[in-house]
Amino acid sequence: MLHWVYIFETEEGDLKIGLSTDFRKSWYDLNSGEMIVYLRAFNVAFDAAAHKHLLDDLSQSSVKFLINKEKEKTKELLRLALSLIQ
């Protein structure tokens, strides 16, 4: 089972961090105008929880830096994740 850590941006520009084992539900729970800007998959629940905790503790500027740095990997993983739920 995959564990997904993701960051989505709200219409207002706020960043929200999530952790889920059900990417389909997380995807369909996004409101109009919200978009996933960071995505990472883990095979081990502890690793996913630790990564989410790390993201929760980072400053907003550090999170934005990470989002920008991992933009291409996120796009690739998002395409893969979406292909799995269709």
Kinemage of the C-alpha trace (Angstrom):
@kinemage 1
@onewidth
@group {chain A} dominant
@subgroup {mainchain}
@vectorlist {calphas} color= white
{ca met a 1} P 0.000 0.000 0.000
{ca leu a 2} L 1.262 3.439 -0.896
{ca his a 3} L 1.177 6.333 1.530
{ca trp a 4} L 0.911 9.727 -0.124
{ca val a 5} L 2.235 12.984 1.310
{ca tyr a 6} L 1.009 15.978 -0.608
{ca ile a 7} L 0.756 19.725 -0.447
{ca phe a 8} L -2.091 21.513 -2.098
{ca glu a 9} L -2.616 25.195 -2.648
{ca thr a 10} L -5.997 26.765 -1.945
{ca glu a 11} L -7.598 29.462 -4.073
{ca glu a 12} L -6.399 31.977 -1.477
{ca gly a 13} L -2.799 30.801 -1.889
{ca asp a 14} L -2.587 28.929 1.424
{ca leu a 15} L -0.579 25.705 1.475
{ca lys a 16} L -2.080 22.644 3.179
{ca ile a 17} L -0.165 19.434 3.888
{ca gly a 18} L -1.882 16.066 3.783
{ca leu a 19} L -1.170 12.382 4.280
{ca ser a 20} L -3.350 9.665 2.805
{ca thr a 21} L -3.428 6.028 1.793
{ca asp a 22} L -6.308 6.770 -0.573
{ca phe a 23} L -5.038 9.128 -3.255
{ca arg a 24} L -8.311 8.849 -5.183
{ca lys a 25} L -10.286 10.246 -2.238
{ca ser a 26} L -7.704 12.960 -1.590
{ca trp a 27} L -7.826 13.970 -5.261
{ca tyr a 28} L -11.612 14.088 -5.436
{ca asp a 29} L -11.841 15.932 -2.093
{ca leu a 30} L -9.979 18.923 -3.527
{ca asn a 31} L -12.233 21.930 -3.970
{ca ser a 32} L -12.494 23.829 -7.210
{ca gly a 33} L -9.427 26.031 -7.602
{ca glu a 34} L -7.243 23.886 -5.328
{ca met a 35} L -4.282 22.078 -6.816
{ca ile a 36} L -1.623 19.657 -5.679
{ca val a 37} L 1.771 21.366 -5.867
{ca tyr a 38} L 3.862 18.675 -4.169
{ca leu a 39} L 3.454 14.919 -4.102
{ca arg a 40} L 5.533 12.097 -2.699
{ca ala a 41} L 4.765 8.385 -2.300
{ca phe a 42} L 6.093 6.084 0.421
{ca asn a 43} L 5.870 2.329 0.882
{ca val a 44} L 6.329 2.570 4.649
{ca ala a 45} L 3.730 4.362 6.774
{ca phe a 46} L 6.316 5.576 9.288
{ca asp a 47} L 8.401 7.198 6.536
{ca ala a 48} L 5.340 9.004 5.182
{ca ala a 49} L 4.324 10.224 8.640
{ca ala a 50} L 7.877 11.399 9.354
{ca his a 51} L 8.015 13.284 6.051
{ca lys a 52} L 4.674 14.975 6.739
{ca his a 53} L 5.870 15.926 10.216
{ca leu a 54} L 9.034 17.416 8.715
{ca leu a 55} L 6.979 19.463 6.237
{ca asp a 56} L 4.692 20.645 9.053
{ca asp a 57} L 7.729 21.942 10.937
{ca leu a 58} L 9.367 23.770 8.015
{ca ser a 59} L 8.933 27.484 7.499
{ca gln a 60} L 6.595 28.618 4.743
{ca ser a 61} L 9.552 29.819 2.676
{ca ser a 62} L 11.297 26.432 3.041
{ca val a 63} L 8.145 24.616 1.959
{ca lys a 64} L 7.849 26.882 -1.085
{ca phe a 65} L 11.506 26.239 -1.917
{ca leu a 66} L 10.918 22.478 -1.722
{ca ile a 67} L 7.804 22.735 -3.906
{ca asn a 68} L 9.771 24.626 -6.543
{ca lys a 69} L 12.754 22.270 -6.334
{ca glu a 70} L 10.585 19.157 -6.722
{ca lys a 71} L 8.203 20.601 -9.340
{ca glu a 72} L 9.162 18.227 -12.171
{ca lys a 73} L 9.165 15.131 -9.947
{ca thr a 74} L 5.756 16.154 -8.643
{ca lys a 75} L 4.371 16.492 -12.181
{ca glu a 76} L 5.638 13.015 -13.086
{ca leu a 77} L 4.314 11.411 -9.905
{ca leu a 78} L 0.989 13.197 -10.244
{ca arg a 79} L 0.584 11.830 -13.794
{ca leu a 80} L 1.346 8.355 -12.499
{ca ala a 81} L -1.023 8.664 -9.523
{ca leu a 82} L -3.848 9.943 -11.736
{ca ser a 83} L -3.349 7.093 -14.181
{ca leu a 84} L -3.718 4.628 -11.297
{ca ile a 85} L -7.080 6.024 -10.185
{ca gln a 86} L -8.722 6.174 -13.603
